[in-house]
């Protein structure tokens, strides 16, 4: 079989696997975007969703939650907002559609699909605080992760470019970071110098995904190579990645910069549902399992210094759940028919 047919076969396998698994990670992207025929069906008993202004400016009245609305109806897949202290209230939908989304510092990053006659293409769109497009960049594959630095100066995104899922071994990612002040684009973090266990490291199977920012230079991410995953600390100016801890995927830095929430592959779990939600203390490297015992295929968000927010599969694609970061308590569903949450700030 020639390489072209092999590549085509891998793409077909990817799409079939994603649709069958219906995971919150990549599967939710395709599951929800493929439900456009249901846009004319209002979800029975679902949330009230109406069109209106959505802002990423945190200076307004009260803290707000912005997310991708997955409730059936004309505003499915649009960015929507609710008061953070009243998440089950009416939703205001923006008209802007995103597969993945994040915001901080008045900047948003929205990963979008552009529907084609033969195949879809994807792009990463940088938005201002009124959701107006500032600049867009072609994305090489299916969107899976996005983050903005606390200042709003940097935006990052990860896409799948081949393979079937994070749970397998046959996948490839592309992670990019852009500085919105001068539009300097680092289009592939795999080009950065990698240090593994204190030694310079090079290998053809290196993949990078799931950026989370400390500031406008330092960040954390996942690196996979040799059948292992690592938490790495990145230095944007030096173009370096340095491993810190093994078996960490999709990190999310706490507001005080001291802890990482992440999904960890656990022994004895199902091969296609291997991850549990953990928190890592960066000073001691001590791991704390959260009370969430279900499979997590998401990059959690810190709702505050003690609470994690994440997506799990739901009746309409995904629901948002919370759990304490210290391992106490129990999971609680915060919002149904929603994914890709962020708190403007």
HELIX and SHEET records of a PDB file:
HELIX    1   1 UNK A    3  UNK A   21  1                                  19    
HELIX    2   2 UNK A   26  UNK A   33  1                                   8    
HELIX    3   3 UNK A   36  UNK A   40  5                                   5    
HELIX    4   4 UNK A  189  UNK A  191  5                                   3    
SHEET    1   A 5 UNK A  49  UNK A  51  0                                        
SHEET    2   A 5 UNK A  91  UNK A  97  1                                        
SHEET    3   A 5 UNK A  78  UNK A  83 -1                                        
SHEET    4   A 5 UNK A  64  UNK A  69 -1                                        
SHEET    5   A 5 UNK A 338  UNK A 342 -1                                        
SHEET    1   B 4 UNK A 100  UNK A 104  0                                        
SHEET    2   B 4 UNK A 107  UNK A 114 -1                                        
SHEET    3   B 4 UNK A 121  UNK A 127 -1                                        
SHEET    4   B 4 UNK A 133  UNK A 139 -1                                        
SHEET    1   C 4 UNK A 142  UNK A 148  0                                        
SHEET    2   C 4 UNK A 154  UNK A 163 -1                                        
SHEET    3   C 4 UNK A 171  UNK A 179 -1                                        
SHEET    4   C 4 UNK A 184  UNK A 186 -1                                        
SHEET    1   D 6 UNK A 199  UNK A 201  0                                        
SHEET    2   D 6 UNK A 193  UNK A 196 -1                                        
SHEET    3   D 6 UNK A 240  UNK A 246  1                                        
SHEET    4   D 6 UNK A 228  UNK A 235 -1                                        
SHEET    5   D 6 UNK A 218  UNK A 225 -1                                        
SHEET    6   D 6 UNK A 207  UNK A 213 -1                                        
SHEET    1   E 4 UNK A 249  UNK A 253  0                                        
SHEET    2   E 4 UNK A 259  UNK A 270 -1                                        
SHEET    3   E 4 UNK A 273  UNK A 281 -1                                        
SHEET    4   E 4 UNK A 287  UNK A 289 -1                                        
SHEET    1   F 4 UNK A 301  UNK A 304  0                                        
SHEET    2   F 4 UNK A 307  UNK A 312 -1                                        
SHEET    3   F 4 UNK A 319  UNK A 324 -1                                        
SHEET    4   F 4 UNK A 332  UNK A 335 -1                                        
END                                                                             
